[in-house]
Amino acid sequence: MTRRRFLACLLAVTALSAAWPRLGGAIPVFARKYGFHCTMCHSHYPRLNDFGWRYRLNGYQLPGREHEEKTVLETSAPFAVRASVGYNVDNFKRTPEAEEVNQFQVRGVDLLSGGLFGRNLGYFLVYPPRIEPARGVVGQPGTVEMANVIFSRLGGSRWLNLRAGRFEPAYVAFSVKRQLSFSPYEIYDFAFPGGLAFSDTQSGVELAGYRFSGPQYALGWTNGTGSNRPDDSAADFYLRVARVFGRGEGQTVGQRLGLISYLGRARPEPPLPVTDRKRFHRLGVDASLNAGSSNLALQWLWGKDDAALWGTRSDVNFSGGFAQLLYLPSTEFVGFVRYDLVNTPGEISQDITRLTAGGRYYLADNLALHLEYSHRRQDSPAPGLGTPTEDFFTTSLDFAF
């Protein structure tokens, strides 16, 4: 993509944003249930604000008004659809296995449902339907992304809340499913061949406890990586502890600091020799810092994988993370810039850097005009092949109904 084309697209989108009138509306499912606008729970859809985070922690019940809640049988249809349509440009260099894109596309179609079966008994479901790839349509495998039940306040205590099923685990300090950019958090996607990516949802159970504007914990037991055999027992465990300082939950108000530890077992992916499961470990620190209309999100992870998982002579130690700055001057606009970095040892030589910048203008609570540019660079493990790079640009409409 030439600089001239990029600037032309930027000017066109900016002009359209300024000319388009601001409409009213609300995000489906939960907003429809209460008659709220989406800004009640989202600083900028789909990112949660502090109240939205409290609502999720409370098992999809309004804090302090649990006795007034209605079940899914007593409210309007608890279903919604989310999708994105727009013009995408994705140019790859020295990556022959990847196809270049320069066209209008529909992507990320999700069916969502959520609500309460009863007092302190909630659920959440996300299903991206199977879609065959075609010109102008990004394909989807049709697997269940999330399907979980939440047992809140076991024994009447906020320190005992159980989530069971398939869910986004608490070790993901910044939700992949609610991020504002299309470009991924690189450290969440980095893994040994066939291994666990933190961006993936997991099947298992998670016990969590919290105090609003205070300490929080989550302890989980999950199936782990997909390279395991179907009959392998669940053997992955994680622990997350966090502390919020100030008034708020560290989303848009207050400051949040966190620690995570993950211990898992996995089998090497074929054609590597089939052996007993080998151990891998992740340790991470994170922070969400707020000042005025700005939020700074920081995450750093250290990983150690058994040599057999990579097919190397020695264990692989790597590290990486990201720094993301959000500017949120109003509910109608958010700007973002993020730098991603992954450091790997020379034996696998897969260092990654990515720089992403963009913004979203909300034509309605559930309709965002999205502009984003991202440049990615990854070292090549084979000498003489050059450095694979990617330049991604999109101007899209992200909506739900």
Backbone hydrogen bonds, N-H to C=O, Kabsch-Sander energy under -0.5 kcal/mol:
donor,donor_aa,acceptor,acceptor_aa,energy
6,F,2,T,-2.1
7,L,3,R,-2.5
8,A,4,R,-2.0
9,C,5,R,-2.3
10,L,6,F,-2.4
11,L,7,L,-2.5
12,A,8,A,-2.2
13,V,9,C,-2.6
14,T,10,L,-2.3
15,A,11,L,-2.3
16,L,12,A,-2.2
17,S,13,V,-2.5
18,A,14,T,-2.1
19,A,15,A,-1.9
20,W,16,L,-2.0
23,L,363,L,-3.6
30,F,28,P,-1.3
31,A,27,I,-0.5
31,A,28,P,-1.0
33,K,29,V,-1.5
34,Y,30,F,-1.8
35,G,31,A,-2.2
36,F,31,A,-1.3
40,M,37,H,-2.0
41,C,38,C,-1.5
42,H,38,C,-2.3
43,S,47,R,-0.9
44,H,47,R,-1.0
47,R,44,H,-2.5
49,N,41,C,-2.5
53,W,49,N,-2.1
54,R,50,D,-2.0
55,Y,51,F,-2.4
56,R,52,G,-2.0
57,L,53,W,-2.5
58,N,54,R,-2.1
59,G,56,R,-1.8
60,Y,55,Y,-1.9
61,Q,55,Y,-0.9
65,R,62,L,-2.4
68,E,65,R,-1.8
69,E,66,E,-1.3
72,V,116,L,-2.3
74,E,71,T,-1.6
79,F,77,A,-1.1
80,A,112,L,-2.2
82,R,110,D,-2.4
83,A,399,F,-2.3
84,S,107,R,-2.0
85,V,397,L,-2.3
86,G,105,Q,-2.2
87,Y,395,T,-2.3
88,N,86,G,-0.6
88,N,103,Q,-2.6
89,V,393,F,-3.2
90,D,101,V,-2.7
91,N,391,D,-2.7
93,K,389,T,-2.2
98,A,95,T,-1.9
101,V,90,D,-2.1
103,Q,88,N,-1.8
105,Q,86,G,-3.2
106,V,136,G,-1.8
107,R,84,S,-2.9
110,D,82,R,-2.8
110,D,108,G,-0.6
111,L,127,Y,-1.9
112,L,80,A,-2.8
113,S,125,L,-2.3
114,G,78,P,-0.9
115,G,123,Y,-1.8
117,F,121,L,-3.0
118,G,121,L,-1.6
121,L,118,G,-2.2
122,G,150,I,-2.2
123,Y,115,G,-2.1
124,F,148,N,-2.1
125,L,113,S,-3.1
126,V,146,M,-2.5
127,Y,111,L,-3.1
131,I,140,Q,-1.8
134,A,137,V,-2.0
137,V,134,A,-2.5
138,V,106,V,-2.5
140,Q,131,I,-2.2
145,E,126,V,-1.4
145,E,143,T,-0.5
146,M,126,V,-2.1
147,A,166,R,-2.2
148,N,124,F,-2.3
149,V,164,A,-2.6
150,I,122,G,-2.8
151,F,149,V,-0.5
151,F,162,L,-3.4
152,S,120,N,-2.0
152,S,150,I,-0.8
154,L,160,L,-2.9
156,G,153,R,-2.4
157,S,154,L,-1.3
160,L,157,S,-1.3
161,N,208,A,-1.8
162,L,151,F,-2.5
163,R,206,E,-2.7
164,A,149,V,-2.4
165,G,204,G,-2.3
166,R,147,A,-2.1
167,F,202,Q,-2.5
172,V,169,P,-1.5
173,A,171,Y,-1.2
179,Q,176,V,-0.7
186,E,184,P,-0.8
188,Y,185,Y,-0.7
189,D,185,Y,-1.0
189,D,186,E,-0.7
190,F,186,E,-1.2
195,G,192,F,-3.1
198,F,188,Y,-1.1
199,S,188,Y,-1.6
200,D,197,A,-2.1
202,Q,167,F,-2.7
204,G,165,G,-2.8
205,V,221,W,-2.3
206,E,163,R,-2.4
207,L,219,L,-3.0
208,A,161,N,-2.8
208,A,206,E,-0.5
209,G,217,Y,-2.0
210,Y,158,R,-1.0
211,R,215,P,-1.5
214,G,211,R,-1.2
216,Q,242,A,-2.4
217,Y,209,G,-2.4
218,A,240,R,-2.1
219,L,207,L,-3.1
220,G,238,Y,-2.2
221,W,205,V,-2.4
222,T,236,D,-2.1
223,N,203,S,-2.2
227,S,194,G,-0.7
228,N,225,T,-1.2
232,D,229,R,-1.7
236,D,222,T,-1.6
237,F,263,L,-2.6
238,Y,220,G,-1.7
239,L,261,S,-2.3
240,R,218,A,-2.5
241,V,259,L,-2.3
242,A,216,Q,-2.4
243,R,257,L,-2.5
244,V,214,G,-1.5
245,F,255,Q,-3.5
248,G,246,G,-0.5
250,G,253,V,-2.6
255,Q,245,F,-2.8
256,R,288,S,-2.5
257,L,243,R,-2.2
258,G,286,D,-2.3
259,L,241,V,-2.8
260,I,284,G,-2.3
261,S,239,L,-2.1
262,Y,282,R,-2.9
263,L,237,F,-2.8
264,G,280,F,-2.6
266,A,278,K,-2.6
269,E,193,P,-0.5
272,L,269,E,-1.8
275,T,273,P,-0.5
278,K,266,A,-3.5
280,F,264,G,-2.2
281,H,304,K,-2.5
282,R,262,Y,-2.5
283,L,302,W,-2.4
284,G,260,I,-2.5
285,V,300,W,-2.3
286,D,258,G,-2.0
287,A,298,L,-2.3
288,S,256,R,-2.5
289,L,296,L,-2.8
291,A,294,S,-2.3
294,S,291,A,-2.0
295,N,326,L,-2.1
296,L,289,L,-3.1
297,A,295,N,-0.6
297,A,324,Q,-3.0
298,L,287,A,-2.9
299,Q,322,F,-1.9
300,W,285,V,-2.5
301,L,320,G,-3.3
302,W,283,L,-3.2
303,G,318,F,-2.9
304,K,281,H,-2.3
305,D,316,V,-2.6
306,D,279,R,-1.6
309,L,306,D,-1.5
310,W,306,D,-0.6
310,W,307,A,-1.1
311,G,307,A,-1.5
312,T,307,A,-1.9
316,V,305,D,-2.2
317,N,315,D,-0.6
318,F,303,G,-2.1
319,S,343,N,-2.0
320,G,301,L,-2.0
321,G,341,L,-2.5
322,F,299,Q,-1.8
323,A,339,Y,-1.8
324,Q,297,A,-2.7
325,L,337,V,-2.8
326,L,295,N,-3.0
326,L,324,Q,-0.5
327,Y,335,G,-2.8
328,L,293,S,-3.7
328,L,326,L,-0.5
330,S,333,F,-0.9
333,F,330,S,-0.7
334,V,360,R,-1.8
335,G,327,Y,-2.4
336,F,358,G,-2.6
337,V,325,L,-1.7
338,R,356,T,-2.8
339,Y,323,A,-2.2
340,D,354,R,-2.9
341,L,321,G,-2.5
342,V,352,I,-2.4
343,N,319,S,-3.5
348,I,345,P,-1.3
349,S,345,P,-2.6
352,I,342,V,-1.9
353,T,377,R,-2.5
354,R,340,D,-1.9
355,L,375,H,-2.3
356,T,338,R,-2.7
357,A,373,Y,-2.5
358,G,336,F,-2.4
359,G,371,L,-2.5
360,R,334,V,-2.6
361,Y,369,L,-2.5
362,Y,332,E,-2.8
363,L,361,Y,-0.9
363,L,367,L,-1.4
364,A,367,L,-1.7
367,L,364,A,-1.7
368,A,398,D,-2.8
369,L,361,Y,-3.5
370,H,368,A,-0.7
370,H,396,S,-3.4
371,L,359,G,-2.7
372,E,394,T,-2.2
373,Y,357,A,-2.8
374,S,392,F,-2.6
375,H,355,L,-2.5
376,R,390,E,-2.8
377,R,353,T,-2.8
378,Q,388,P,-2.4
379,D,351,D,-2.5
385,L,382,A,-1.2
389,T,93,K,-1.5
390,E,376,R,-2.4
391,D,91,N,-2.4
392,F,374,S,-3.1
393,F,89,V,-2.9
394,T,372,E,-2.2
395,T,87,Y,-1.9
396,S,370,H,-2.5
397,L,85,V,-3.3
398,D,368,A,-2.7
398,D,396,S,-0.5
399,F,83,A,-2.5
399,F,397,L,-0.5
400,A,366,N,-1.7
401,F,81,V,-2.1
